[in-house]
Amino acid sequence: ESKKVNRSKRITLQKWMRRRQPFVPKPLPLTCPGSRHKVELVFSPLANMQGLLGYHSSVLIDGEEYYFTPSGIRCYPKLSSHKRMSVERVEVGKSVLGGTALLDALSKHFQPRTYDLLRKNCNNFTDCGLVLLTGQRLDSRLRSVESIGQMVDSMMLVQILSGGRYTPNEQASSYDHEAVIATLTEQRKELLGEVEDSQPCGRPLEGVGGQLLSM
């Protein structure tokens, strides 16, 4: 008799488990309204154009480095793309938008194989990243290569100064930096609005027994 009761209980439990719908918690927002990410600008001088001074720049978000190369956007857990000498690191500010928002917004504008030393380089990426994260622009003195290149490219002077190492990339010919900046400015407003409207992180979720889930 005892065996029959235990078997009946097992059958009942199995039926209940089959009928039970799995609980899928609602995803937490990628960016919490109360969180602030530290945004830094890193730049170092370049000397590979025979006296035509330029800079390599990148963005740090909470210590993670983001920068643009011929192979696309690169991300490393620590500063890695600059030489140890003559590197300047400046805190730009705090942002409620983090690395995920940066990659989501900039990936479509900075695809692999679209890099161009003059028209679409790491400084263009950094400028866009700072606008999205903080609303600030990259200092114009750090974009001297782009400014000079736009003036002399038609005379092939850049190719001469670079020892023939610069070749225009046709895949970057349609890139309009100021148009991208304008797009990102509007996108920043939208993202900030979404963050303000989202629920705070660490809220209890129904079905999890009141357990706090936080970023």
N, C-alpha and C positions, 0 to 999 in steps of 0.2 A: 504493500500500500504506500509506503514511504517513497519507493522508487517511482511509482506512478505520479505522485505529487510533485517530485523534483523534475520529472520529465515534462509535466504540464507547465511548470514554472519556466523551464527553458524555452518551450515552444512559445509561450506568451511573451517572453522577453525578446525572442527573435522576431516575432511579428511586430512588436513595438519598435525595435531598431530599424526594421525595413520601412515602417511608416514614418519614422522620425525624419524630418527635413534637416539637412545639415545647416548649421548656422554659419553664415558668411558675414563677418563684420564689415561695416562700411570703412573704406580706406581713410586713413588720416590725411589731412592736407599735407602736401609736400613742403609747404612753408607755414610755420606757425605765426600767427599775428604778433605774439609777444617775443619771438626770437629775433636776434640780430646777428648777421654774419659779418665778420671783419673783412673788409675789402682793402687790398693793398695793390699799389702799382710798383712794378719792378722794371728797371731799365738799365741798360749797359751800352756803352759806345761800340760802334763797329768801325773797323779800319780796313775793310777788304775792298774798298773802291778807290785806292790810291789817292787818299787825301779828301775825297768827297765824304765828309763825316755823316754818319747816320747812327740810328739807335735800334737795338732790339728791345722789345718790351713784352711784358706779359702781365696777367692778372692773377693775384692770389686771393682765394676765398677760404677763410679759416685755415690758411697755411697750404692749401692745395693750389697747384699752379695750372693755369689754362693759357694756351698760346696757339698761334696759327703757323702751320708749316706747309710745304708742298704736299704732304700726305694728309692734310686736313687739320682739324682741331686736336690738339694733344692735351691730355690731363695727367698730372702726376701728383702723388700724395705729398710731395715736398718740392721746394725750389730746385730745379735741375737744368734749365735751359740756358742759364747765364754762366759765364766764366766767373771764377772767384774774384778776379781783379776788377775794380772800378764798377761794382754793382751798387746801384742805389735802390733802396726799398722805402716806399712812402705809404703811410696809411692814408687812404682816401676818405674812409668813413665806414659807417655801418649800413647794412641793407637787410630788409626782410626777405629779399630774393637771394637764393643761393645758387650753387653749381648746377643743379638740375634745371632751374629756370634759364640759366645762361646757355646751357647746351641746347635746350629746346628751342630757344629763340634764335640762336646764332648759327646752328648747324645748317639750315637751309641756305644761308647767305655765304657760308665759308666751307664749301664742299672740297673734297680732295681733288688735287690736280688743277685747282683754280688760282693757286698762289702766283703772284707776280711781284717782283722786287719793288716796283714803282707804283703800280696801280692797285694792288690788293695784297698787302703784306701783314706782318704781325702787328704793326702799329694801327692799321685799320681795324683789326680784330680787337685790340686793346681799347681803342676809342669807342667802338660799339659796345664792348663789355661794360665799360665804365658808365656809359649813358644808360644802359639797361639797369644796372645795379644801383647806381647812385645819382643819375641825372647829370653827371659832370662829364666834361670833355677832356680828352688827352691834350696836354700842353702842346701848342703848335711847334715849339722848338724841337720836340721829339719826333716830329713828322717832316723834318727837313728834306729827307730823301724823296718823299712823295712830291713835295712842292717843287723841288729842283727838277725832278724827273719829268714832271708834266710840262716844264718849260723847254727842256732840251732834248726830250726823247725824239722829236721829229728830225733833229739834226744828227742823230746817232752818236751824240757826244757821250751819253752814258755808257754805250757799248765800248767806246774808246777808253774812258776812264776806268772801266771795270776790267780792262784787258780782254774784252770780248766775252766775258762770262755772263753778261746779261743778255737774255733773249726774251722779247715780249711774249707773254702767254696769251694766245687768242681767246682762251676760255675766261680770261679776266677782262676782256675788252668791253663787255657790256656792264661791268660793275660800276654803279653810281653810289659813291660813298655817302654823300649827303642825303640821297634818297633813302638809303638804308638807315641812316641816323634818324631821319624823320619817322620812318616806320617803327623803329625801336622805341622812340619817344612816346608814340601813341600806345604801343604794346605795353610799355612800362606802366602807363596810367591804368590800363585794363587789368594788369596783373596785381597792381597795388589795391585796386578796387576789390578784386576777388579775395585777396588776403584779408582785407578789412571785413568782408562779409562772411568769411568762413568761421566755423565754430572754433573755440580755443582748443589747443592741444591738451592732452591729459584728461579729456572728458571721459566719464564712464560710458561704456557702450552696453546697450541692452543685450542680454543673453550671455554676458561674460561675467556675471556675478558681481558687477560693480568694480571689476578690476580696472585700474587706471592704465591706459596705454598712452605713452608719450614718445616723442621723437628722441 
